[in-house]
Amino acid sequence: MPDHSSSRSPMVDPYEFLQITPNPDGTITRDPNRYAKTAPTPDPTNPTTSVLSKDINVNQSKTTSVRVFLPLSALRSSSTSSPGKKLPLIVYHHGGGFINCSATSTIFHEFCSNIAADVGAVVVSVDYRLAPEHRLPAAYDDSVEVLRWVNNTDEVWLRDYADYTNCYIMGSSAGANIAYTVGLRVSEIACVSDLESLTIRGLILHHPFIGGNRLTESELRMINDPHLPLCVSDLMWRLSLPERVDRDHEYCNPTAEGGSQHLENINRLGWRVLVTGCEGDPLIDRQIQMTKMMLHKGITVIERFSEGGYHVVELKDISRAKSLHVTLKGFISDTKNTVNPGQLDPYKHIHIVQNSDGTFTRTLQLPEVEATFDPNSPTNVLTKDISVNPANNTWVRIYLPRKAVDSPVTEKLPLVLYFHGGGFVLFSAASKLIHDYCCQIACELDVIVVSLEYRLAPEHRLPAAYDDAVETLHWTRTADEQWLREWADYGKCFLMGSSAGGNIAYQVGLRGATVDDLEPLKIKGLILQQPFFGGVKRTESEMRLANDALLPLTVTDLLWNLSLPVGTDRDHEFSNPTVGGGSKELDLIRSLEWAVMITGSDGDPLVDKQKEAAKLMKEKGIRIASHFDEGGSHGDHTEPHKAMAFLMSMKEFILAAVNE
């Protein structure tokens, strides 16, 4: 094995650095004072702890065991009349270069205890055999054995409090190397069948300890790093790898020969991978290479590389540890809401069946609501349907706040032209979900809503929906419709849409900006609610949420395939608002002084595209009001608390736009 220490004279003796002494028989003597140990705290009446812990033997002949960590809150919750839901299960592997430390080491006991408390998880910390007495793959074998033990055990803390359908394999430093390699092993079909009770959802690699024969820039730059000098890394690999192999062995270098063939299994199973690191770690370049390799294999990888720091800094830095816990909690929450791509049929997901003539049968029949235009009916909003183009079977449903009818007209109401969502393929203006939402908009904001029933794809591919919307725009300004004539303020008109409807509102805005005369209509702004945008190049949020339970990537791809003009891709202007630097009509929107409101949620796979569109319009000089919430999901605007928060922001936007 090459000795990299000759690249530059080491400033430390690696044995002294690790406080180990080599013995003639190939073993090492470890300084017992190097790493303090902490006893478990299994007593729930102990007033000094918020996390319980206990040790359990797994294989006495190998002296392998686990330390299980359980948040005390879970125990208390189960004793109430309303027991809490089960907690995510994290199978954790400690660091120490494969040669030092244990699950009982104070530094790792406290680390796991804090994860259990802050993330809200049951943590099983593996006490595996150490090298050089037990060279690799001994630690990997021990970990796989522990996973089988977890799968089969009747241990009450696991069976009663751990969610076996939400399991993660995690490790720090050398433990992250173990988590990765064990993940490759158990992703094999034969091995997964041995873990029928466990559903592994992902891997969490905290500063993975990996290497290779050829030095990276970061290793050379930090060759004498005070926390992990290169000579120490070299020694740990010499003591832990199988004899007579070098650092390009698969146990050390995950990118050697293009990576393991088992990565395809991880992709097929839909596991997600979180990789964390920092710029102050000599291994940072290798960790980035490893991340890129997994991404290239099609795996959903979330990378969190921070500035500064040092190798496994979160073990000692409390503020960084807290930040890591937030990342872990978000990763687990996002992953829990994903679906297995191998089990997902996008057609079934959106409930459509393809017919032999190229049309589709929509098997999901959402409840529909008839219009209520009787002023004597007990409703806050009156509605009626009016045909726009009988040949195309397009029509509008108008929503009029009842208070406008019951009270003398003192001031006419703003007019909102609304376009529903459904990926251009699904739903109707009469769908109860959409009807109720439009009623809420009209009632809460004191506006008249005109909701369009446009033609759907694939029977009518884009730009059919845009054509229908523009036609409705002209119909609205010329129609001799009583409700509009008496109560609508044509000088305060807004184009609004949700999801695919947000895309329609945007495209109709671009078209409307080119029309010389829309009198008496005066468009004051666009309201784009979680607009359905796309592009050929995947964004970070699309990769992070590729298997989102509500809008997985395979479904968005299908919706675009069904709705875009035949022979085009997702970089068509109908899909990608930023392609080619954006539409030239954006300059007209700026000159017309229209305002644009755009909203989204971090839990929406489309959020990055929405942010790109907002940034583009802002750079074009358009007045932008952007609202991007933490968490959430695509289409969550109809949830009561989300809807009210959005409507209050929309009300402020409308007031500001009409008073500009």
C-alpha positions as CSV (number, residue, x, y, z in Angstrom):
1,M,0.0,0.0,0.0
2,P,1.4,3.4,-0.9
3,D,2.6,5.5,2.1
4,H,1.3,9.1,1.6
5,S,3.2,10.4,4.6
6,S,6.3,10.8,2.4
7,S,4.4,13.5,0.4
8,R,5.2,15.8,3.3
9,S,6.9,15.1,6.6
10,P,4.1,14.3,9.1
11,M,4.0,16.7,12.1
12,V,2.7,14.0,14.4
13,D,3.3,10.3,15.2
14,P,0.0,8.7,14.1
15,Y,0.2,6.1,16.9
16,E,0.7,8.8,19.5
17,F,-2.1,10.8,17.9
18,L,-4.5,7.9,18.2
19,Q,-3.0,6.8,21.6
20,I,-2.5,3.3,20.5
21,T,0.5,0.9,20.8
22,P,1.2,-1.8,18.2
23,N,1.8,-5.3,19.6
24,P,4.0,-8.0,18.0
25,D,0.9,-10.2,17.3
26,G,-0.6,-7.5,15.1
27,T,-3.1,-6.3,17.7
28,I,-3.0,-2.9,19.3
29,T,-3.3,-1.7,22.8
30,R,-5.7,1.2,23.2
31,D,-5.2,3.9,25.9
32,P,-8.2,3.3,28.2
33,N,-8.3,7.0,29.1
34,R,-8.5,8.1,25.4
35,Y,-12.3,7.8,25.2
36,A,-14.5,8.0,28.3
37,K,-17.5,5.7,28.5
38,T,-21.0,6.4,29.7
39,A,-23.3,3.9,31.4
40,P,-26.8,3.5,29.9
41,T,-29.8,5.2,31.6
42,P,-32.8,2.8,31.4
43,D,-34.7,4.1,34.4
44,P,-37.6,6.3,33.3
45,T,-37.8,7.8,36.8
46,N,-34.3,9.3,36.4
47,P,-34.9,13.1,36.6
48,T,-31.6,13.9,34.8
49,T,-32.4,12.5,31.4
50,S,-34.9,13.1,28.6
51,V,-33.6,10.0,26.7
52,L,-33.5,6.5,28.0
53,S,-30.9,4.0,26.9
54,K,-30.0,0.4,27.5
55,D,-27.5,-2.2,26.2
56,I,-28.5,-5.5,24.6
57,N,-26.3,-8.3,23.5
58,V,-26.6,-9.4,19.9
59,N,-23.9,-12.0,19.5
60,Q,-22.1,-13.0,22.7
61,S,-19.4,-15.0,20.8
62,K,-18.4,-11.9,18.9
63,T,-19.1,-9.6,21.9
64,T,-21.3,-7.5,19.6
65,S,-24.1,-5.5,21.1
66,V,-26.3,-2.5,20.6
67,R,-27.3,0.5,22.8
68,V,-30.9,1.5,22.2
69,F,-31.9,5.2,22.8
70,L,-35.6,6.0,23.4
71,P,-37.0,9.5,23.9
72,L,-38.7,9.6,27.3
73,S,-41.5,11.6,25.7
74,A,-42.4,8.4,23.7
75,L,-42.8,6.5,26.9
76,R,-44.9,9.1,28.5
77,S,-47.1,9.5,25.4
78,S,-47.8,5.7,25.4
79,S,-49.1,5.9,29.0
80,T,-51.8,8.4,28.0
81,S,-55.2,7.7,26.7
82,S,-54.1,8.8,23.2
83,P,-50.8,7.0,22.6
84,G,-48.4,8.8,20.2
85,K,-47.4,7.6,16.8
86,K,-44.3,5.4,16.4
87,L,-40.9,7.1,15.9
88,P,-38.5,6.7,13.0
89,L,-35.8,4.1,13.5
90,I,-32.2,4.9,13.0
91,V,-29.5,2.2,13.1
92,Y,-26.4,4.1,13.9
93,H,-22.7,3.3,13.6
94,H,-20.0,5.2,15.5
95,G,-16.8,6.5,14.1
96,G,-13.2,5.9,15.2
97,G,-11.4,4.9,12.0
98,F,-12.6,1.2,12.5
99,I,-10.0,0.9,15.3
100,N,-11.3,3.0,18.2
101,C,-14.3,3.9,20.2
102,S,-17.6,2.0,20.9
103,A,-21.3,2.6,21.2
104,T,-20.7,3.3,24.9
105,S,-18.1,6.0,24.3
106,T,-19.4,9.2,25.9
107,I,-19.0,11.3,22.7
108,F,-21.2,8.9,20.7
109,H,-23.6,8.2,23.6
110,E,-24.3,11.9,23.9
111,F,-24.5,12.3,20.1
112,C,-27.1,9.5,19.7
113,S,-29.0,10.7,22.8
114,N,-29.3,14.2,21.3
115,I,-30.4,12.8,17.9
116,A,-33.1,10.7,19.6
117,A,-34.3,13.8,21.6
118,D,-34.1,16.5,18.8
119,V,-35.1,14.4,15.8
120,G,-37.7,12.3,17.7
121,A,-36.3,8.9,16.8
122,V,-35.5,5.5,18.3
123,V,-31.7,5.1,17.8
124,V,-30.0,1.7,17.8
125,S,-26.2,2.2,18.1
126,V,-24.1,-0.7,16.9
127,D,-21.1,-1.9,19.0
128,Y,-19.2,-3.7,16.2
129,R,-15.8,-5.4,16.3
130,L,-12.8,-3.3,15.8
131,A,-9.7,-3.6,13.6
132,P,-6.9,-4.7,13.4
133,E,-8.0,-7.6,15.6
134,H,-11.0,-7.9,13.3
135,R,-10.3,-6.4,9.9
136,L,-12.9,-5.4,7.4
137,P,-15.4,-6.8,6.5
138,A,-16.0,-7.8,10.2
139,A,-17.7,-4.5,11.0
140,Y,-19.9,-4.8,8.0
141,D,-20.8,-8.4,8.9
142,D,-21.7,-7.3,12.4
143,S,-23.9,-4.5,11.2
144,V,-25.9,-6.8,8.8
145,E,-26.3,-9.2,11.7
146,V,-27.7,-6.3,13.9
147,L,-30.2,-5.4,11.2
148,R,-31.4,-9.0,11.1
149,W,-31.6,-8.9,14.9
150,V,-33.6,-5.7,14.8
151,N,-35.9,-7.3,12.2
152,N,-36.6,-10.3,14.4
153,T,-36.3,-9.1,18.0
154,D,-39.1,-8.8,20.5
155,E,-37.3,-6.0,22.3
156,V,-40.2,-3.9,23.7
157,W,-38.6,-0.5,23.1
158,L,-38.3,-1.4,19.4
159,R,-41.6,-3.2,18.9
160,D,-43.7,-0.7,20.8
161,Y,-42.1,2.6,19.8
162,A,-40.1,2.2,16.6
163,D,-41.7,2.6,13.2
164,Y,-40.3,-0.4,11.3
165,T,-41.7,1.1,8.0
166,N,-39.4,4.1,8.4
167,C,-35.9,2.9,9.0
168,Y,-32.6,4.6,8.2
169,I,-29.0,3.3,8.3
170,M,-26.7,6.0,9.6
171,G,-23.1,6.5,10.6
172,S,-20.4,9.1,11.4
173,S,-16.9,9.0,9.8
174,A,-15.9,5.3,9.6
175,G,-19.5,4.5,10.8
176,A,-20.8,6.3,7.7
177,N,-18.5,4.1,5.6
178,I,-20.2,1.1,7.3
179,A,-23.6,2.5,6.7
180,Y,-22.9,2.9,3.0
181,T,-21.4,-0.5,2.5
182,V,-24.1,-2.2,4.6
183,G,-26.6,-0.3,2.6
184,L,-25.2,-1.8,-0.6
185,R,-25.3,-5.3,0.9
186,V,-28.9,-5.2,2.2
187,S,-30.1,-3.7,-1.0
188,E,-29.6,-7.0,-2.7
189,I,-32.9,-8.7,-3.2
190,A,-31.9,-11.9,-1.3
191,C,-30.8,-9.9,1.7
192,V,-33.8,-7.6,1.7
193,S,-36.1,-10.6,1.9
194,D,-34.4,-11.5,5.2
195,L,-35.6,-8.1,6.5
196,E,-39.3,-8.4,5.8
197,S,-40.3,-6.5,8.9
198,L,-38.0,-3.5,8.1
199,T,-38.6,-1.0,5.4
200,I,-35.3,0.8,4.9
201,R,-36.0,4.3,3.5
202,G,-32.5,5.7,3.2
203,L,-28.9,6.1,4.2
204,I,-27.5,9.0,6.3
205,L,-23.7,9.4,5.8
206,H,-22.3,11.9,8.3
207,H,-18.7,12.9,7.2
208,P,-18.0,9.5,5.6
209,F,-14.5,8.1,6.1
210,I,-13.4,7.1,2.6
211,G,-10.1,7.2,0.7
212,G,-8.2,6.2,-2.4
213,N,-4.7,5.8,-3.7
214,R,-4.6,9.2,-5.6
215,L,-4.6,12.1,-3.2
216,T,-7.3,14.8,-3.7
217,E,-6.8,18.5,-3.6
218,S,-8.4,18.8,-0.1
219,E,-6.2,16.0,1.3
220,L,-3.0,17.7,0.0
221,R,-4.2,21.1,1.2
222,M,-4.9,19.8,4.7
223,I,-2.3,17.1,4.8
224,N,-1.4,18.1,8.4
225,D,-4.9,18.9,9.5
226,P,-4.9,19.0,13.4
227,H,-8.1,16.8,13.5
228,L,-7.4,14.3,10.8
229,P,-3.9,14.5,9.4
230,L,-3.1,12.3,6.4
231,C,-0.7,10.1,8.2
232,V,-3.4,9.2,10.7
233,S,-5.9,8.3,7.9
234,D,-3.2,6.2,6.3
235,L,-2.5,4.3,9.5
236,M,-6.2,3.6,10.1
237,W,-6.6,2.2,6.6
238,R,-3.5,0.0,7.0
239,L,-4.9,-1.4,10.3
240,S,-8.5,-1.9,9.0
241,L,-8.4,-3.0,5.4
242,P,-7.9,-6.6,4.5
243,E,-4.2,-7.5,4.3
244,R,-2.4,-6.9,1.0
245,V,-5.0,-4.5,-0.5
246,D,-4.6,-0.8,-1.1
247,R,-6.9,2.2,-0.7
248,D,-8.6,1.7,-4.0
249,H,-10.3,-1.4,-2.5
250,E,-14.1,-1.1,-2.6
251,Y,-14.2,-0.9,1.2
252,C,-12.2,2.3,1.1
253,N,-12.9,4.0,-2.3
254,P,-16.6,4.0,-3.2
255,T,-15.9,5.6,-6.6
256,A,-13.3,3.0,-7.8
257,E,-14.3,1.5,-11.2
258,G,-17.4,3.6,-11.3
259,G,-18.9,2.5,-8.1
260,S,-20.6,-0.7,-6.9
261,Q,-23.1,-2.5,-9.1
262,H,-25.4,-2.6,-6.1
263,L,-26.1,1.1,-6.4
264,E,-28.6,0.1,-9.0
265,N,-30.5,-1.7,-6.3
266,I,-30.6,1.4,-4.1
267,N,-32.0,3.4,-7.0
268,R,-34.5,0.6,-7.8
269,L,-35.7,0.5,-4.1
270,G,-36.1,4.3,-4.1
271,W,-33.8,4.8,-1.1
272,R,-32.7,8.4,-0.5
273,V,-29.2,9.3,0.7
274,L,-28.2,12.2,2.9
275,V,-24.5,13.1,2.7
276,T,-23.1,15.7,5.1
277,G,-19.6,17.2,5.3
278,C,-17.7,20.5,5.6
279,E,-15.0,22.3,3.8
280,G,-12.6,22.0,6.7
281,D,-12.5,18.2,6.4
282,P,-9.6,16.7,4.4
283,L,-12.0,14.1,3.0
284,I,-14.4,16.7,1.6
285,D,-13.4,16.2,-2.1
286,R,-13.9,12.5,-1.8
287,Q,-17.3,13.0,-0.2
288,I,-18.3,15.3,-3.1
289,Q,-17.1,12.7,-5.6
290,M,-19.1,10.0,-3.9
291,T,-22.2,12.2,-4.0
292,K,-21.8,12.9,-7.7
293,M,-21.3,9.3,-8.4
294,M,-24.6,8.4,-6.7
295,L,-26.4,11.1,-8.4
296,H,-25.1,9.9,-11.7
297,K,-26.5,6.5,-10.8
298,G,-30.0,8.1,-10.5
299,I,-30.1,7.9,-6.7
300,T,-31.8,10.8,-4.9
301,V,-29.0,12.3,-2.9
302,I,-29.4,15.3,-0.5
303,E,-26.0,16.9,0.0
304,R,-25.2,19.3,2.9
305,F,-21.7,20.6,2.8
306,S,-21.0,23.5,5.1
307,E,-18.3,26.1,5.3
308,G,-15.4,25.8,7.7
309,G,-15.6,23.1,10.4
310,Y,-13.5,20.0,10.6
311,H,-14.0,16.2,10.4
312,V,-17.2,15.2,12.3
313,V,-17.3,18.7,13.9
314,E,-20.9,18.1,15.0
315,L,-19.7,15.7,17.7
316,K,-18.2,18.6,19.6
317,D,-19.9,21.8,18.3
318,I,-23.3,22.1,19.8
319,S,-24.7,24.7,17.4
320,R,-23.6,22.7,14.4
321,A,-25.1,19.6,16.0
322,K,-28.4,21.3,16.3
323,S,-28.3,22.3,12.7
324,L,-27.5,18.7,11.7
325,H,-30.5,17.6,13.8
326,V,-32.8,20.0,11.8
327,T,-31.4,18.5,8.6
328,L,-31.9,15.0,9.8
329,K,-35.5,15.7,10.8
330,G,-36.3,17.3,7.5
331,F,-34.7,14.5,5.5
332,I,-36.6,11.9,7.4
333,S,-39.9,13.8,7.0
334,D,-39.4,14.3,3.3
335,T,-38.3,10.6,2.8
336,K,-41.4,9.3,4.7
337,N,-43.5,11.2,2.2
338,T,-41.9,9.5,-0.8
339,V,-43.0,6.5,-2.7
340,N,-41.0,3.6,-4.1
341,P,-40.5,4.4,-7.8
342,G,-40.3,0.7,-8.6
343,Q,-43.8,0.3,-7.3
344,L,-45.3,3.4,-8.9
345,D,-47.3,3.4,-12.1
346,P,-47.8,7.1,-13.0
347,Y,-51.0,6.3,-14.9
348,K,-52.5,4.6,-11.9
349,H,-51.2,7.4,-9.6
350,I,-53.4,10.0,-11.4
351,H,-56.1,7.5,-12.1
352,I,-56.1,7.5,-15.9
353,V,-56.3,4.6,-18.4
354,Q,-55.1,4.9,-22.0
355,N,-57.6,4.0,-24.7
356,S,-56.7,2.5,-28.1
357,D,-57.7,5.7,-29.9
358,G,-55.2,7.8,-27.9
359,T,-57.7,9.3,-25.6
360,F,-57.9,8.5,-21.9
361,T,-60.5,7.4,-19.4
362,R,-60.3,9.3,-16.2
363,T,-61.2,6.8,-13.5
364,L,-61.0,9.2,-10.5
365,Q,-64.4,10.9,-10.4
366,L,-64.1,13.8,-8.0
367,P,-67.5,14.9,-6.6
368,E,-68.9,17.8,-8.6
369,V,-71.1,20.6,-7.4
370,E,-73.9,22.3,-9.4
371,A,-74.1,26.1,-9.5
372,T,-76.4,27.9,-7.0
373,F,-77.8,31.1,-8.5
374,D,-81.0,31.3,-6.4
375,P,-80.7,34.5,-4.2
376,N,-83.0,32.8,-1.7
377,S,-80.6,29.9,-1.1
378,P,-78.7,29.9,2.2
379,T,-75.2,30.4,0.8
380,N,-72.6,33.1,1.2
381,V,-71.6,32.9,-2.5
382,L,-74.0,32.7,-5.5
383,T,-72.8,30.8,-8.6
384,K,-73.9,30.2,-12.1
385,D,-72.5,28.6,-15.3
386,I,-72.4,30.3,-18.6
387,S,-71.3,28.9,-21.9
388,V,-68.3,30.6,-23.6
389,N,-67.8,28.4,-26.7
390,P,-70.3,25.6,-27.3
391,A,-68.1,24.1,-30.1
392,N,-65.2,23.6,-27.7
393,N,-67.5,22.9,-24.7
394,T,-65.9,25.7,-22.7
395,W,-67.8,27.5,-20.1
396,V,-67.3,29.6,-16.9
397,R,-68.6,29.4,-13.4
398,I,-69.1,32.9,-11.9
399,Y,-68.9,33.3,-8.1
400,L,-70.6,36.4,-6.6
401,P,-70.4,37.2,-2.9
402,R,-74.0,37.2,-1.6
403,K,-73.3,40.4,0.3
404,A,-73.0,42.2,-3.0
405,V,-76.5,41.2,-3.9
406,D,-78.0,41.9,-0.4
407,S,-76.5,45.4,-0.1
408,P,-76.7,48.5,-2.2
409,V,-73.8,48.7,-4.7
410,T,-71.4,51.3,-3.3
411,E,-68.2,50.0,-4.9
412,K,-67.8,47.4,-7.5
413,L,-65.7,44.3,-6.8
414,P,-62.3,43.3,-8.2
415,L,-62.5,40.6,-10.9
416,V,-60.4,37.4,-10.7
417,L,-60.2,35.1,-13.7
418,Y,-59.3,31.7,-12.2
419,F,-57.8,28.6,-13.8
420,H,-57.9,25.3,-12.0
421,G,-55.1,22.8,-11.6
422,G,-54.8,19.2,-12.6
423,G,-51.7,19.0,-14.7
424,F,-53.7,20.1,-17.8
425,V,-55.1,16.6,-17.8
426,L,-57.5,16.3,-14.8
427,F,-60.4,18.0,-13.0
428,S,-63.1,20.5,-13.9
429,A,-64.3,23.9,-12.8
430,A,-67.3,22.0,-11.3
431,S,-65.1,19.8,-9.1
432,K,-66.2,20.2,-5.5
433,L,-62.6,20.9,-4.3
434,I,-62.2,23.7,-6.9
435,H,-65.7,25.0,-6.4
436,D,-65.3,25.3,-2.7
437,Y,-61.9,27.0,-3.1
438,C,-63.3,29.6,-5.5
439,C,-66.2,30.2,-3.1
440,Q,-63.7,30.8,-0.3
441,I,-61.8,33.3,-2.5
442,A,-64.9,35.2,-3.4
443,C,-66.3,35.3,0.1
444,E,-63.0,36.1,2.0
445,L,-61.7,38.6,-0.5
446,D,-64.9,40.3,-1.7
447,V,-64.1,39.6,-5.3
448,I,-66.0,38.2,-8.3
449,V,-64.4,34.9,-9.5
450,V,-64.7,33.7,-13.1
451,S,-63.5,30.1,-13.1
452,L,-62.9,28.6,-16.6
453,E,-63.7,25.1,-17.8
454,Y,-61.0,24.7,-20.4
455,R,-60.2,21.8,-22.7
456,L,-58.0,19.0,-21.2
457,A,-55.0,17.2,-22.6
458,P,-54.1,14.8,-24.2
459,E,-57.3,15.1,-26.3
460,H,-56.5,18.8,-26.6
461,R,-52.8,19.4,-26.1
462,L,-51.3,22.8,-25.3
463,P,-51.9,25.5,-26.4
464,A,-55.6,24.6,-26.3
465,A,-56.0,25.6,-22.7
466,Y,-54.2,28.9,-23.3
467,D,-56.5,29.5,-26.3
468,D,-59.5,28.8,-24.2
469,A,-58.3,31.2,-21.5
470,V,-57.6,34.0,-23.9
471,E,-61.0,33.5,-25.5
472,T,-62.6,33.8,-22.1
473,L,-60.6,36.9,-21.4
474,H,-62.2,38.6,-24.5
475,W,-65.6,37.0,-23.7
476,T,-65.4,38.6,-20.2
477,R,-64.8,42.1,-21.5
478,T,-67.6,41.9,-24.1
479,A,-70.3,39.7,-22.4
480,D,-73.6,41.2,-21.5
481,E,-73.6,39.3,-18.3
482,Q,-75.7,40.9,-15.5
483,W,-73.5,39.8,-12.6
484,L,-70.4,41.1,-14.3
485,R,-72.0,44.3,-15.6
486,E,-73.5,45.3,-12.2
487,W,-70.9,44.2,-9.7
488,A,-67.5,43.6,-11.4
489,D,-64.9,46.4,-11.5
490,Y,-63.4,45.8,-14.9
491,G,-60.5,48.1,-14.0
492,K,-59.3,45.8,-11.3
493,C,-58.8,42.5,-13.1
494,F,-56.4,39.7,-12.0
495,L,-55.4,36.5,-13.7
496,M,-55.0,33.7,-11.2
497,G,-54.3,29.9,-11.3
498,S,-53.2,27.1,-9.1
499,S,-50.6,24.5,-10.3
500,A,-51.3,23.9,-14.0
501,G,-53.7,26.8,-13.7
502,G,-50.8,29.0,-12.5
503,N,-49.0,28.1,-15.7
504,I,-52.1,29.0,-17.7
505,A,-52.4,32.4,-15.9
506,Y,-48.7,33.1,-16.7
507,Q,-49.0,32.2,-20.4
508,V,-52.3,34.1,-20.8
509,G,-50.6,37.1,-19.1
510,L,-47.9,37.0,-21.7
511,R,-50.4,36.9,-24.5
512,G,-52.7,39.5,-22.9
513,A,-49.8,41.9,-22.6
514,T,-49.6,42.0,-26.4
515,V,-53.2,42.9,-26.9
516,D,-53.6,46.6,-27.7
517,D,-57.2,47.0,-26.5
518,L,-58.7,44.9,-23.7
519,E,-61.1,47.8,-22.6
520,P,-62.9,47.9,-20.4
521,L,-60.7,45.2,-18.8
522,K,-57.5,46.5,-17.1
523,I,-55.3,43.7,-15.9
524,K,-53.6,44.7,-12.7
525,G,-51.6,41.6,-12.0
526,L,-51.0,37.8,-12.1
527,I,-51.5,35.5,-9.1
528,L,-49.5,32.3,-9.7
529,Q,-50.1,29.7,-6.9
530,Q,-47.6,26.9,-7.0
531,P,-47.4,27.2,-10.8
532,F,-46.7,24.0,-12.7
533,F,-43.4,24.7,-14.4
534,G,-40.7,22.3,-15.6
535,G,-37.5,21.9,-17.6
536,V,-35.2,19.2,-19.0
537,K,-32.5,19.8,-16.4
538,R,-33.6,18.5,-13.0
539,T,-33.5,21.0,-10.2
540,E,-32.3,20.2,-6.6
541,S,-35.9,20.2,-5.3
542,E,-37.0,17.8,-8.0
543,M,-34.1,15.4,-7.2
544,R,-34.7,15.8,-3.4
545,L,-38.4,15.1,-3.8
546,A,-38.2,12.8,-6.8
547,N,-40.4,10.2,-5.1
548,D,-42.8,12.7,-3.4
549,A,-46.0,10.9,-2.4
550,L,-48.2,13.6,-4.0
551,L,-46.3,14.6,-7.1
552,P,-43.4,12.2,-7.9
553,L,-41.1,13.0,-10.8
554,T,-42.5,10.2,-12.9
555,V,-46.0,11.8,-12.7
556,T,-44.8,15.3,-13.6
557,D,-43.0,13.8,-16.6
558,L,-46.1,11.9,-17.6
559,L,-48.3,15.1,-17.3
560,W,-45.8,17.0,-19.5
561,N,-45.7,14.1,-22.1
562,L,-49.5,14.2,-22.3
563,S,-49.9,17.9,-22.5
564,L,-47.0,19.5,-24.4
565,P,-47.1,19.6,-28.2
566,V,-46.0,16.4,-29.8
567,G,-42.3,16.2,-30.5
568,T,-41.3,18.8,-27.9
569,D,-39.6,18.5,-24.5
570,R,-39.8,20.1,-21.2
571,D,-37.6,23.1,-22.3
572,H,-40.5,24.2,-24.5
573,E,-41.7,27.7,-23.6
574,F,-45.0,26.3,-22.4
575,S,-43.2,24.3,-19.7
576,N,-40.0,26.3,-18.9
577,P,-40.5,30.0,-18.3
578,T,-36.8,30.7,-18.0
579,V,-35.6,29.0,-21.2
580,G,-33.8,31.4,-23.5
581,G,-33.7,34.1,-20.8
582,G,-37.5,34.2,-20.6
583,S,-40.2,35.5,-22.9
584,K,-39.8,38.9,-24.5
585,E,-43.4,39.7,-23.4
586,L,-42.1,40.0,-19.9
587,D,-40.8,43.4,-20.9
588,L,-44.4,44.4,-21.9
589,I,-45.7,43.2,-18.5
590,R,-43.1,45.5,-16.9
591,S,-44.1,48.4,-19.0
592,L,-47.8,47.8,-18.2
593,E,-46.8,47.9,-14.5
594,W,-48.6,44.7,-13.8
595,A,-47.7,43.1,-10.4
596,V,-47.0,39.4,-10.0
597,M,-47.6,37.3,-7.0
598,I,-46.0,33.8,-7.0
599,T,-46.2,31.3,-4.1
600,G,-44.7,27.9,-3.4
601,S,-43.6,25.5,-0.6
602,D,-40.3,23.9,0.1
603,G,-42.0,20.5,0.2
604,D,-43.1,20.9,-3.5
605,P,-40.8,19.3,-6.0
606,L,-41.5,22.2,-8.3
607,V,-40.4,24.9,-5.9
608,D,-36.9,25.5,-7.4
609,K,-38.5,26.1,-10.8
610,Q,-41.0,28.5,-9.2
611,K,-38.2,30.4,-7.5
612,E,-36.3,30.6,-10.8
613,A,-39.3,32.1,-12.5
614,A,-39.7,34.6,-9.7
615,K,-36.0,35.6,-9.9
616,L,-36.3,36.0,-13.7
617,M,-39.3,38.3,-13.5
618,K,-37.6,40.3,-10.8
619,E,-34.5,40.7,-12.9
620,K,-36.8,41.9,-15.7
621,G,-38.0,44.8,-13.5
622,I,-41.5,43.3,-12.8
623,R,-43.0,44.0,-9.4
624,I,-42.9,40.6,-7.7
625,A,-44.5,39.5,-4.4
626,S,-43.1,36.0,-3.7
627,H,-44.1,33.8,-0.8
628,F,-42.3,30.5,-0.3
629,D,-43.2,28.6,2.8
630,E,-41.2,26.0,4.7
631,G,-42.4,22.4,4.5
632,G,-45.8,21.9,2.8
633,S,-46.5,20.1,-0.4
634,H,-47.8,20.7,-3.9
635,G,-51.5,21.4,-3.9
636,D,-51.7,22.1,-0.1
637,H,-53.3,25.5,-0.8
638,T,-56.8,24.0,-0.3
639,E,-56.0,22.9,3.3
640,P,-57.9,25.2,5.7
641,H,-55.0,26.8,7.5
642,K,-52.9,27.1,4.4
643,A,-55.8,28.6,2.4
644,M,-56.5,31.3,5.0
645,A,-52.9,32.3,5.2
646,F,-52.6,32.5,1.4
647,L,-55.9,34.5,1.0
648,M,-54.7,37.1,3.5
649,S,-51.5,37.5,1.5
650,M,-53.6,37.6,-1.7
651,K,-55.8,40.3,-0.3
652,E,-52.8,42.5,0.6
653,F,-51.5,41.9,-2.9
654,I,-54.7,42.9,-4.6
655,L,-55.0,46.1,-2.4
656,A,-51.5,47.1,-3.2
657,A,-51.9,46.4,-6.9
658,V,-55.1,48.4,-7.4
659,N,-53.8,51.3,-5.3
660,E,-50.4,51.5,-7.2
